Amino acid sequence: MPLSEQEQRLLDEMERSLYHHDADDVTTVGERGRASYGALAIAIIAGVVGLVLLIVGVVVRQPIIGVVGFAAMFGGALLAIAPPRRFTVPRDR
């Protein structure tokens, strides 16, 4: 069943609006910058140290060491996923 002229016009308008908003979203995301290798290295080191502390805390039965290890792992994961602005390098345009 073909669309009426009004429905076709409405569909075209919706498509134009969607493409316009998608282009704005892509531009906004592209301005974020990329994470530096230093921030990623710190995050990996924090994750590994946290894992070691967590295992040591379980082996020696000291919950505080395990909690500190878990906090280090969590902090490393947060740093790797969403690095702070001071660790970002602006993108070349």
N, C-alpha and C positions, 0 to 999 in steps of 0.2 A: 504494500500500500504506500504510494508516494506521499511525501510531506506536502502540506499546503504551502503557499508562498510565505505566509506569516511565520509558520513553523520553521521553514528553511532559513528565513532572515534571523529569527531568534537563535537558531543553532549556530549560524555563522558568527553572530555577535558573541555568543558564549565561547566559541573556539578562539576568537581574537582575544577576548579577555583572558582566557586560560593561557595562551601563548605569551601574552604581555606579562602576566604575573609570574610565569615560570622563568622568563628572562630576568626579571627583577630578583628572583630568588637565587638564581645561578650567579648573578653579579654580586649579591650580598655574601654568599658563601665563599666566593673566590677571593674576597678581600681579607679573609681571616689570616692568611700567612701560613707558612709551614713550620713545623716544629724543628728545632735544631737537634743535631745529633747529640749534643751535650745533655739536653734534657732527657732524651731517650736513654742514654747511657746511665744517667743518675737513676732513672726509674727502674731500669733492669737491675742495677746494683742493689737498690733498695728492696726490690722484690726477692732477690736471691738471699740477701742478708736476713730479711724477714722470715723467709722459709727456713733458713738454718736456725734462727732463734726460736721459731715455733717448734721445730723438731727437738732442739736442745731442751726447751721448756717441758716438753712431754717426757723426754727421757729422764731428766733429773727431777721430775715431778714438782716443778716450780711454776705455778700458773701465771705469775707476773711476767716471767720471761716469755711464755707463750703469747700472752696478751700484747706485749711489746713487739714481738715478732709479727703477730697478725696486723698490728697497727702499721708497722713498716711495710708489710706487703700491700696493705690497702692504700697507703700513701703513695707507694711506687706505682700501683695500678692507676690511681687518680692522676698522677703526674704524666703517665704514658698516654692516657686517654685524652685528657684536657690540660695540656701544659699551660702554665701561667704566661701572661703577655711578655714578661721580661725574658722568657726563653724562646720567643718566636723570632723568626727572621722574615722581614717583609719580602713579598713575592716580587719578582721582576715583571714589569709590564711591557 
